[in-house]
């Protein structure tokens, strides 16, 4: 395994993964309201969802394909619509996210499903894997994907643990402000996605 390709995957993963979206904000809510253990379970679920989607993306790229144009456009439209809807809800009803997160009883499968079913995830990973200069090498793509998964796991576990540590210290007002700010960022990301 080429360590430099793993490091490249970690670096790129840390550029692509952190922007707040529905998955990250749900994980933050789980960590804040259900504590560290449930937050860690949720973080593992997100990382496993990325493993599943990266595996599918790698299979598509290794086969020498890209997403069909119509599917790519449909995923882009669905992603923009999802960001607009969730962002708008977070701005208008910031406590709704907390109420939903409190109802998640099994964070690992819930966050795995949420990640795997978020429309943009597969499209992003196919685009990333198609953009690397070693896309024709199956072993290099797998090694690179390992780095991305390490970044996903590290980021999401830190996010969950940080949220659980802050959960008791944040007032309800401050939590609502965080959710509204996340909603505004999602709407801005949706606008950027629509312009592409």
DANORVEN-V799986 format. One record per backbone hydrogen bond with DSSP energy under -1.0 kcal/mol. NH is the residue of the N-H (numbers start at 1). CO is the residue of the C=O. E is the energy in kcal/mol with one decimal. If there is no record, write none. Layout:
nh={NH;NH}
co={CO;CO}
e={E;E}
This chain:
nh={6;7;8;9;10;11;12;13;14;16;17;25;26;27;28;29;30;31;32;33;34;35;39;40;41;42;43;44;45;46;47;48;49;50;51;52;53;54;55;56;57;58;59;60;61;62;63;64;65;72;73;74;75;76;77;78;79;80;81;82;83;84;85;86;87;88;89;90;91;92;93;96;99;100;101;102;110;111;112;113;114;115;116;117;121;124;125;126;127;128;129;130;131;135;137;141;142;143;144;145;146;147;148;149;150;151;152;153;154;155;156;157;158;159;160;161;162;163;164;165;166;167;169;170;175;176;177;178;179;180;181;182;183;184;185;186;187;188;189;190;191;192;193;194;195}
co={2;3;4;5;6;7;8;9;10;12;13;21;22;23;24;25;26;27;28;29;30;31;35;36;37;38;39;40;41;42;43;44;45;46;47;48;49;50;51;52;53;54;55;56;57;58;59;61;60;68;69;70;71;72;73;74;75;76;77;78;79;80;81;82;83;84;85;86;87;88;89;93;95;96;97;98;106;107;108;109;110;111;112;113;118;120;121;122;123;124;125;126;127;132;134;137;138;139;140;141;142;143;144;145;146;147;148;149;150;151;152;153;154;155;156;157;158;159;160;161;162;163;166;166;171;172;173;174;175;176;177;178;179;180;181;182;183;184;185;186;187;188;189;190;191}
e={-1.5;-2.6;-2.1;-2.3;-2.5;-2.8;-2.8;-2.6;-2.4;-2.1;-2.9;-2.5;-2.0;-2.3;-2.4;-2.2;-2.4;-2.6;-2.7;-2.5;-2.8;-1.1;-2.1;-3.0;-2.2;-2.3;-2.6;-2.5;-2.1;-2.2;-2.2;-2.5;-2.1;-2.3;-2.0;-2.3;-2.5;-2.9;-2.3;-2.1;-2.5;-3.1;-2.2;-2.0;-2.6;-3.2;-1.7;-1.9;-2.2;-2.9;-2.4;-2.5;-2.7;-2.1;-2.7;-2.7;-2.4;-2.5;-2.7;-2.5;-2.6;-2.5;-2.7;-2.9;-2.5;-2.5;-2.4;-2.4;-1.8;-2.7;-3.5;-1.6;-2.1;-2.3;-2.6;-2.2;-2.0;-3.0;-2.2;-2.5;-2.4;-2.3;-2.8;-2.1;-1.4;-2.7;-2.3;-2.6;-2.2;-2.7;-2.6;-2.3;-1.1;-1.3;-2.0;-2.3;-2.3;-2.3;-2.7;-2.4;-1.9;-1.5;-1.8;-2.5;-2.3;-2.2;-2.7;-3.0;-2.7;-2.8;-2.6;-2.2;-2.2;-2.5;-2.3;-2.7;-2.7;-2.3;-2.3;-2.1;-2.0;-1.9;-1.0;-1.6;-2.4;-2.3;-2.1;-2.3;-2.4;-2.6;-2.5;-2.6;-2.4;-2.4;-2.2;-2.3;-2.1;-2.1;-2.6;-2.4;-2.2;-2.3;-2.6;-2.3;-1.5}
